[in-house]
Amino acid sequence: MPAKLKLVKKSECYRLTWIGRVLVLLFFTAFLFFLALFIPKFLSQSNPVNGQILVLDGLMPDYAIKAAIDLYESGNYEQVVVTGEILSVGYAIADIKTMAGLSYATFIELGFEADNITSLPTGNVVRNRTFTSALKLNSWIKDNKLNITKIDVLAVGCHAARSKYLFDRALDEHIAVGVVAVEDMGYNGKRWWQTSRGLRTVLSEGLGYLYVRFFFFPRKH
């Protein structure tokens, strides 16, 4: 007679003892604590290359623009370039329509010389905004036949790592890209998980960085 069809079978398994459970719990607790300290530090590292151009992309807080002015005055930058898409708030009533224009106007209001700053608005960008800004900068450099071999991107907090990577991908290979990270004043970086803004910022920037490193395959043209 044919063997009976069996749907289940007896098997032996191992389970953690109480000591094993405690050790696993301690391991994961230490791992999470390490991530909590490491992730924001990694994402907000400064690594400038003493570039010829200092670039600010997107909607920048005033304290970041003040920091950019201090950097320009104490360094060897030849030009500041501000980029950014159309403003999503106040567009209908404001005279300034883009993030680049708002940054430009803030620089001028703070006493910065207009000859030392260039505004490169990117228009209405739905996705890949930082990469689009970097492409705009690359086109501007080539169109004006500028001899630029290195730039620094100024970014706020955890956006620094992603900004550097995307500008590095978008610019021509002979242009070295550095980054200057300005501390994000919107939350306590050492206790970022204690506020909703800190939690949203670190987690979203962390996921965003992983996305552009492993799942973003853009075309430059």
C-alpha positions as CSV (number, residue, x, y, z in Angstrom):
1,M,0.0,0.0,0.0
2,P,1.3,3.5,-0.7
3,A,2.5,5.5,2.3
4,K,0.0,7.9,3.8
5,L,0.4,11.6,2.9
6,K,1.7,13.4,6.0
7,L,1.0,17.1,6.5
8,V,3.0,17.5,9.7
9,K,6.1,15.9,11.2
10,K,7.8,15.9,14.6
11,S,10.9,18.0,14.9
12,E,13.3,19.1,17.6
13,C,13.9,22.8,18.2
14,Y,16.1,24.9,20.5
15,R,14.9,27.8,22.6
16,L,16.8,30.5,24.4
17,T,17.3,30.1,28.1
18,W,16.6,33.0,30.3
19,I,20.3,33.8,30.3
20,G,20.3,33.7,26.5
21,R,17.3,36.0,26.4
22,V,18.9,38.5,28.6
23,L,22.1,38.5,26.5
24,V,20.1,39.0,23.3
25,L,18.2,41.8,24.9
26,L,21.4,43.5,26.1
27,F,23.0,43.1,22.6
28,F,20.0,44.7,20.8
29,T,19.9,47.5,23.4
30,A,23.6,48.3,23.0
31,F,23.1,48.1,19.2
32,L,20.2,50.6,19.2
33,F,22.2,52.9,21.5
34,F,25.2,52.7,19.1
35,L,22.9,53.6,16.2
36,A,21.3,56.5,18.1
37,L,24.8,58.0,18.6
38,F,26.4,57.0,15.3
39,I,23.7,57.8,12.7
40,P,23.4,61.6,13.2
41,K,27.2,62.0,13.6
42,F,27.7,60.1,10.3
43,L,25.0,62.0,8.4
44,S,26.2,65.4,9.6
45,Q,30.0,65.1,9.2
46,S,31.9,68.1,7.7
47,N,34.5,67.3,5.1
48,P,35.3,70.5,3.2
49,V,37.8,70.6,0.3
50,N,38.4,74.4,0.5
51,G,36.5,74.8,-2.7
52,Q,36.3,77.7,-5.1
53,I,32.5,77.9,-4.7
54,L,30.3,77.6,-1.6
55,V,26.9,76.1,-2.5
56,L,23.7,76.3,-0.5
57,D,20.8,74.3,-1.7
58,G,17.1,74.5,-0.8
59,L,15.3,76.4,2.0
60,M,18.0,77.5,4.4
61,P,17.5,78.9,7.9
62,D,19.0,82.3,8.5
63,Y,21.6,81.0,10.9
64,A,23.0,78.7,8.1
65,I,23.2,81.7,5.8
66,K,25.1,83.7,8.5
67,A,27.4,80.7,8.9
68,A,28.0,80.7,5.1
69,I,28.9,84.4,5.2
70,D,31.4,83.8,8.0
71,L,32.9,80.9,5.9
72,Y,33.2,83.1,2.8
73,E,34.8,85.9,4.7
74,S,37.3,83.6,6.5
75,G,38.1,81.3,3.5
76,N,39.2,81.5,-0.1
77,Y,35.8,81.1,-1.8
78,E,35.4,83.0,-5.1
79,Q,31.6,82.8,-5.2
80,V,28.5,81.7,-3.3
81,V,25.9,79.9,-5.3
82,V,22.3,79.4,-4.0
83,T,20.0,76.9,-5.6
84,G,16.4,75.6,-4.9
85,E,13.0,75.1,-6.4
86,I,9.7,77.0,-6.2
87,L,8.5,77.9,-2.7
88,S,5.6,75.7,-1.5
89,V,4.4,78.3,1.0
90,G,3.7,82.0,0.3
91,Y,4.2,81.7,-3.4
92,A,0.9,83.4,-4.2
93,I,1.6,86.5,-2.2
94,A,5.4,86.8,-1.9
95,D,7.6,88.7,-4.4
96,I,10.2,86.0,-4.0
97,K,9.1,82.8,-5.7
98,T,11.9,80.3,-5.2
99,M,14.1,79.0,-2.4
100,A,17.1,80.2,-4.3
101,G,15.7,83.7,-4.5
102,L,14.9,83.7,-0.8
103,S,18.4,82.6,0.1
104,Y,19.8,85.3,-2.2
105,A,17.6,88.0,-0.7
106,T,18.7,86.9,2.8
107,F,22.3,87.1,1.9
108,I,21.9,90.7,0.6
109,E,19.8,91.7,3.6
110,L,22.6,90.6,5.8
111,G,25.1,92.8,4.0
112,F,26.6,90.3,1.6
113,E,27.9,91.8,-1.7
114,A,25.6,91.0,-4.6
115,D,28.6,90.5,-7.0
116,N,29.8,87.6,-4.8
117,I,26.6,85.5,-5.0
118,T,24.7,83.8,-7.9
119,S,21.1,82.5,-7.7
120,L,20.3,79.3,-9.7
121,P,16.6,78.5,-9.2
122,T,15.5,75.1,-10.5
123,G,11.8,75.7,-11.1
124,N,9.0,73.3,-10.0
125,V,10.8,70.1,-9.0
126,V,8.7,67.2,-7.7
127,R,11.4,64.6,-7.0
128,N,15.2,64.4,-6.8
129,R,15.4,68.1,-5.9
130,T,18.9,68.1,-4.5
131,F,20.2,66.2,-7.6
132,T,18.4,68.5,-9.9
133,S,20.0,71.5,-8.2
134,A,23.4,69.9,-8.6
135,L,22.7,69.3,-12.3
136,K,21.8,73.0,-12.6
137,L,25.0,74.0,-11.0
138,N,27.0,71.7,-13.3
139,S,25.3,73.2,-16.4
140,W,26.0,76.7,-15.1
141,I,29.7,75.9,-14.7
142,K,30.0,74.5,-18.2
143,D,27.9,77.1,-19.9
144,N,30.0,79.9,-18.4
145,K,33.3,78.0,-19.1
146,L,34.4,78.3,-15.5
147,N,37.6,76.7,-14.4
148,I,36.1,75.0,-11.3
149,T,37.8,72.0,-9.8
150,K,36.4,71.9,-6.3
151,I,33.3,73.1,-4.5
152,D,31.9,72.9,-0.9
153,V,28.3,72.3,-0.2
154,L,26.9,73.8,3.0
155,A,24.0,71.8,4.5
156,V,22.1,71.7,7.7
157,G,22.6,68.8,10.0
158,C,21.8,65.3,8.8
159,H,21.2,66.5,5.2
160,A,24.9,66.9,4.7
161,A,25.9,63.3,3.8
162,R,23.1,63.0,1.2
163,S,23.9,66.5,-0.3
164,K,27.5,65.7,-0.7
165,Y,26.8,62.3,-2.4
166,L,24.3,63.7,-4.8
167,F,26.4,66.7,-5.8
168,D,29.3,64.4,-6.3
169,R,27.2,62.2,-8.6
170,A,25.8,65.1,-10.6
171,L,28.9,67.2,-11.2
172,D,31.6,66.4,-13.7
173,E,34.2,63.9,-12.5
174,H,37.0,66.5,-12.4
175,I,35.1,68.6,-9.7
176,A,35.8,67.5,-6.2
177,V,32.9,67.9,-3.7
178,G,33.3,68.7,0.0
179,V,30.6,69.4,2.6
180,V,30.2,71.8,5.5
181,A,27.6,70.7,8.0
182,V,25.9,73.4,10.1
183,E,24.3,72.2,13.3
184,D,20.5,71.9,13.1
185,M,19.1,74.2,15.7
186,G,15.7,72.7,15.5
187,Y,16.4,69.9,17.9
188,N,19.0,68.5,20.3
189,G,21.3,66.4,18.2
190,K,22.4,64.4,21.3
191,R,18.8,63.6,22.2
192,W,17.2,63.6,18.8
193,W,14.7,60.8,19.5
194,Q,13.1,62.9,22.3
195,T,11.4,65.3,19.9
196,S,9.2,64.7,16.9
197,R,11.2,67.0,14.7
198,G,14.5,65.2,15.6
199,L,13.0,61.8,15.1
200,R,11.5,62.7,11.7
201,T,14.7,64.4,10.5
202,V,17.2,61.7,11.5
203,L,15.1,58.8,10.3
204,S,14.1,60.4,7.1
205,E,17.6,61.6,6.2
206,G,19.0,58.2,7.2
207,L,16.5,56.4,4.9
208,G,17.1,59.0,2.2
209,Y,20.8,58.4,2.3
210,L,20.4,54.7,2.0
211,Y,18.1,55.2,-0.9
212,V,20.4,57.4,-2.9
213,R,23.4,55.1,-2.2
214,F,21.8,51.8,-3.2
215,F,18.6,52.5,-5.2
216,F,19.2,55.8,-7.0
217,F,20.5,55.4,-10.6
218,P,20.0,58.8,-12.2
219,R,20.9,60.0,-15.7
220,K,22.9,63.2,-15.8
221,H,21.3,64.3,-19.1
